Amino acid sequence: MQRRAAIITALRTPVGRHAGALASVRPDDLAAHIIKAVVARSGIDPALIEDVYFGATNQAGEDNRNVARMAALLAGLPASVPGSTVNRLCASGLEAVNIAARMIEASHGDVFIAGGVESMSRAPYVLSKAESAFDRSQQIFDTSIGWRLVNPRMAALHYPFSMGETAENVARKHKISRADQDQFALQSQQRWSAAHQRGLFAQEIVPVEIPQRKGAPTLVSVDEHPRPDTTLENLAKLKPAFSKDDQGTVTAGNSSGINDGAAALLIVEAGLAKSLGLQPIAFIGPSAAAGVDPAFMGLG
């Protein structure tokens, strides 16, 4: 009989704005917070968890040295539970979930936690080492976003466009107008606002407690990045953020944000879930990945 991967519990932190409410929280602590919540909410015996897969794109600072394993230990999982960090850039967390599902389908395990974490606020600067004495060729990069320490051979093969520049490339190639992008962005803001007003995020968001220098801790329980008061008129006033000419259409208002947060799923083989009395909320279907021209990465 075909084995199926069932999602039992799916939780996330609020999404914090860059340098916002979650900026003081380390990414390994964010990940540990949500792993601990998933275990508590589901009631799963931590000893049954066979691996933790977590996506993390940066891995240049506090999320280095296998943040999945660090978070599992910080969450109080048994030392016998391993962890593996996955990096497929924007799809890192999604790939972590896919790996867990494939492991179940291939009979390589039954119980996994999978998710992702990122703290763009806490991403460090990196400085290249000198290659010789008194060398002045060192470079410094802000790892919050974009390329760093680019291989010249790679740059010759594929120009290292920023994510925003590739969005411009996609828009121009497929004739996606500024008006269409702004309308899509507005719809996204409106849908978040409607869902928030109806309390649809209440069951999936695990609040994060932020200690204060004085007084009681602050509890962060709502996404920071959305702007419910967004209008098409305000979006239209924004200048292109990435284009070097006046033909750009990608702006700060119709682009994805620079944020902090974590999410995790408990994924269990369907037959075992039934025997444990765990109620699935969804099942994971087939998945695949394909490469595209890096200049048009948004098509991937």
Secondary structure, DSSP 8 states (H G I E B T S, - for coil): ----EEEEEEEE---EETTSTTTTS-HHHHHHHHHHHHHHHHT--GGG--EEEEE-S--SSTTTTTHHHHHHHHTT--TTS-EEEE--GGGHHHHHHHHHHHHHHTTS-SEEEEEEEEESSS--EEE---SSTT-----EEETTSS--S--HHHHHHS----HHHHHHHHHHHTT--HHHHHHHHHHHHHHHHHHHHTTTTTTTB--EEE--SSSS-EEE-S-SS--TT--HHHHHT--BSS-SSTT---BSSSS---EEEEEEEEEEEHHHHHHTT---SEEE---------GGGGGG-
